[in-house]
């Protein structure tokens, strides 16, 4: 089946600046009327994680190593670190202050706006299984789907624009 997308974004990293860039592009493309698919894989999946378990999703068994992976990875848009100049954890706060000063939307707002504009988020099921991330770990979203690499490849082959973050 053809996945309809004009813009296909692959989010592989969870550096705050990569996530900001991905959500800015997603929102910009959606604002121009493009159908946008954002595929989250490996470390990028952390952006979709919620602060609390999604009670509507079933409990799934994960190994001790997978639990440790999840424990060490930052959850959600408010906890991602800068890839450069993190300043011992103060970097995201400093960047956020500069963004607010310049009236630039921060990551949680960009995600909400993308969702409101109909941007489709896809969680990579292969990465979820390797890293022990379950549906219960992800923030419930009306625009969230699940798929493997074939989902992204299908979206990207028909898209006018395909980028990796």
C-alpha positions as CSV (number, residue, x, y, z in Angstrom):
1,X,0.0,0.0,0.0
2,X,1.2,3.5,-0.8
3,X,1.9,5.8,2.2
4,X,0.8,9.2,1.0
5,X,3.5,11.8,1.9
6,X,5.0,14.9,0.3
7,X,7.6,15.3,3.0
8,X,9.2,12.3,4.8
9,X,11.4,12.9,7.8
10,X,13.5,10.3,9.5
11,X,14.4,11.2,13.1
12,X,17.3,9.0,14.1
13,X,18.9,11.2,16.8
14,X,17.6,12.7,20.0
15,X,19.9,15.7,20.2
16,X,17.7,18.7,21.1
17,X,18.9,20.7,18.1
18,X,18.1,17.8,15.7
19,X,14.7,17.4,17.2
20,X,14.0,21.1,16.9
21,X,15.1,21.2,13.3
22,X,12.9,18.1,12.5
23,X,9.8,19.7,14.1
24,X,10.4,23.1,12.5
25,X,10.6,21.4,9.0
26,X,7.6,19.3,9.7
27,X,5.5,22.3,10.8
28,X,6.8,24.4,7.9
29,X,6.0,21.7,5.3
30,X,2.5,21.1,6.9
31,X,1.8,24.9,6.9
32,X,2.5,24.8,3.2
33,X,-0.1,22.1,2.7
34,X,2.2,19.2,2.4
35,X,1.3,15.7,3.8
36,X,4.1,15.1,6.3
37,X,5.3,11.8,7.8
38,X,7.9,11.8,10.6
39,X,9.4,8.4,11.3
40,X,11.1,8.1,14.7
41,X,13.7,5.4,15.0
42,X,16.4,4.4,17.5
43,X,17.3,7.4,19.8
44,X,14.7,9.6,18.0
45,X,12.0,7.4,19.7
46,X,12.7,9.1,23.0
47,X,10.9,12.2,21.8
48,X,7.7,10.2,21.8
49,X,8.1,8.8,25.3
50,X,5.7,10.1,27.9
51,X,6.4,11.1,31.5
52,X,4.0,8.4,32.8
53,X,2.9,5.1,31.4
54,X,0.0,5.2,28.9
55,X,-2.6,3.3,30.9
56,X,-4.6,2.5,27.8
57,X,-1.8,0.4,26.3
58,X,-1.1,-3.1,27.4
59,X,1.9,-4.0,29.7
60,X,4.6,-5.8,27.7
61,X,7.5,-7.8,29.1
62,X,11.0,-6.4,28.5
63,X,14.4,-7.7,29.5
64,X,16.6,-6.3,32.3
65,X,18.9,-4.8,29.7
66,X,16.0,-3.1,27.9
67,X,14.8,-1.7,31.2
68,X,18.3,-0.3,31.8
69,X,18.3,1.2,28.3
70,X,15.0,3.0,29.0
71,X,16.1,4.1,32.4
72,X,19.2,5.8,30.9
73,X,17.5,7.5,28.0
74,X,15.7,10.8,28.4
75,X,11.9,10.8,28.1
76,X,9.9,13.2,26.0
77,X,10.5,16.7,24.6
78,X,11.4,18.4,27.8
79,X,14.4,16.1,28.7
80,X,16.4,15.9,25.5
81,X,20.0,17.2,25.7
82,X,22.0,19.3,23.2
83,X,24.5,17.3,21.1
84,X,27.0,20.1,21.5
85,X,27.5,22.7,24.3
86,X,25.2,20.9,26.7
87,X,27.0,22.7,29.6
88,X,26.6,19.9,32.1
89,X,22.8,19.9,31.5
90,X,22.3,23.7,31.5
91,X,22.5,24.0,27.7
92,X,18.9,23.1,26.9
93,X,17.7,25.6,29.6
94,X,20.0,28.3,28.1
95,X,18.8,27.6,24.6
96,X,15.2,27.6,25.7
97,X,15.6,31.0,27.3
98,X,17.1,32.4,24.1
99,X,14.3,30.8,22.0
100,X,11.7,32.4,24.3
101,X,13.5,35.8,24.0
102,X,13.4,35.5,20.2
103,X,9.8,34.3,20.3
104,X,10.7,30.9,18.7
105,X,8.5,28.0,19.7
106,X,10.1,25.4,22.0
107,X,10.0,21.6,21.3
108,X,6.8,20.7,23.2
109,X,4.9,23.5,21.4
110,X,6.3,22.5,18.0
111,X,5.2,18.9,18.6
112,X,1.7,20.0,19.6
113,X,1.5,22.3,16.6
114,X,2.6,19.5,14.3
115,X,-0.1,17.3,15.7
116,X,-2.7,20.0,15.2
117,X,-1.6,20.4,11.6
118,X,-2.0,16.7,10.9
119,X,1.6,15.7,10.8
120,X,1.8,11.9,11.1
121,X,4.2,10.5,13.6
122,X,5.4,6.9,13.1
123,X,7.2,4.9,15.8
124,X,9.6,2.3,14.4
125,X,8.5,-1.0,15.7
126,X,11.9,-2.7,15.1
127,X,13.7,0.0,17.2
128,X,11.0,-0.3,19.8
129,X,11.5,-4.0,20.2
130,X,15.3,-3.7,20.3
131,X,15.3,-0.9,22.9
132,X,12.4,-2.3,25.0
133,X,10.2,0.7,24.3
134,X,6.6,-0.4,24.4
135,X,3.3,1.4,23.3
136,X,2.8,1.9,27.1
137,X,6.0,4.0,27.1
138,X,4.8,6.4,24.4
139,X,2.7,9.5,24.9
140,X,-0.8,8.9,23.5
141,X,-1.3,10.9,20.3
142,X,-4.1,11.0,17.8
143,X,-1.5,11.1,15.0
144,X,0.7,8.3,16.1
145,X,1.1,5.1,14.0
146,X,3.5,2.2,14.2
147,X,5.5,0.7,11.4
148,X,8.8,-0.8,10.3
149,X,11.3,0.5,7.8
150,X,9.1,-0.5,4.9
151,X,6.7,2.2,6.1
152,X,9.3,4.9,5.9
153,X,10.7,3.7,2.6
154,X,7.2,3.7,1.1
155,X,6.6,7.3,2.3
156,X,10.0,8.5,1.2
157,X,9.8,7.1,-2.3
158,X,6.7,9.1,-3.1
159,X,7.7,12.2,-1.3
160,X,9.1,15.4,-2.9
161,X,11.3,15.9,0.1
162,X,13.0,13.4,2.4
163,X,15.4,14.4,5.2
164,X,17.3,12.7,8.0
165,X,17.7,14.3,11.5
